[in-house]
Amino acid sequence: MSGQTKAPDTNFSIFDQEMADKRPAVFDELRGRCPVAHSDQIEDDGFWVVTSYTETKSAAHDTSTFSSRYATLPRDMFGEGHDHRPPLTLDPPIHQQFRRALQPNFGPKVMQEWIPQIHEIARAAIANLIDKGSCDARSEYAQRISTGMMLALFGVPDEIAPEFEHWLGEIVESGDMARAEIASGALYGYLGEAVTQRRSESDPPDDMITKLMNSEFDGATLPDDELVGTLVMIMLAALETVASTLSSILVHLATNHADRDRLIAEPELVPTAVEEFVRYYSAVVSAREANHDAALGGVDIPADSMVLLCWNAANRDPDAFPDADKVILDRTKNQHVGFGIGPHRCLGIHLARLELKVGVEEWLAAIPEFELESEVPGYQQGLVCGPKGAPVKFPKGGGVAGAAS
Amino acid sequence: VKLVVDRSVCEGHARCLMAFPEVVTDMDDLGQPVLEADGEFGPELTAHAQLAVDNCPESALSIEDA
């Protein structure tokens, strides 16, 4: 053992509504007190929660100490037999082989080909809500974009969309093992059938399922169970994350009109602003398991402990970012870890950026004047913590920038 | 001067592709930057190069004498 101090206990949990509603403040308090703290919640032996930038990075980079074999908290969040979702749940060196096979399918140039589709999805969503004068910008806009793109990418028919969203919500948000297990079973079942179907076709559709089905990992294609696990990983990673972040951005712009008006006046600033929003509103936490006794930030972590990396907490660490508690649209030095860091950096980073950028652009072009209609109805519990809704109001039909001010 | 990528550290966040497209033209199949002219650039592009360095989450970039 090389650590010297015993971490103070906390009752921090990602399944506590009160804490979810003020998660950044909870992180601030924890970071100020002990950046590596022990919580007695969720698992029988609790878990360790990391809230500083430096220690978060160290843990994410030290893959020989902190394994990703369980990337969730609790370990069996998806129910028994559903904990293998490569490459998220793999460690080096096998992890690199997996990533190398997947990466070309998610490269920046490949993803750029989807830009027209993202615009189309965003515009269709806006057309459905613009004449109402108010809407939930999460379910009626942000979620339409993340779900619409994922369904397009995977060639899933539109009529399955509501069912998909239901399964995902059950798995990611419910915090109820029994419900999560049923939903996981349904999702794995659907994707298993989709793969079987494509294998039987001589000319399967040219979508992500087929691409990954045909990708070679160390000279061989993936067995079906691995492939389905990978597809589930990508889908889970693609939906709630983008929907939560885009919802947070729209809530921010609905309440910070100076930022809103600046992005309208300087649209070329949107990509830089998106990085700042990803820093400030990082919605995700990721879990690791200690392979052996370890020390992190001077704190002893026993072998087999679960460790929670909180990207939002790292990104609001005042030791890493000047004015960490402020959104600065044109922040020039911004080494945020909102997409994770190290070998498990978000695989879909390029698509996520495009969805957020186009999502902001299309909204501001159509609805430049908008504000919150009521308070945000709380924040989600679990591994992805974004606003449950984004109730906004605006002039019916949208209108033009500056008309109401 | 030239932009130098520490490829043992780079994890392909592609912030350099956004900040410095004049020299970082794409990401390769390993998810790492593809550099124009082996990373060499003229003084008029220093600001963009510095932006790439300052925004790399893995601190994988540096500006060195060509």
Interface residues (C-beta under 8 A of the other chain):
Chain A: R99 R100 Q103 P104 G107 P108 K109 P271 E275 T332 K333 N334 Q335 H336 V337 F339 I341 G342 P343 R345 I349 H350
Chain B: E11 G12 H13 A14 R15 L17 M18 D26 M27 D29 L30 G31 L51 D54 N55 C56 P57 E58 S59
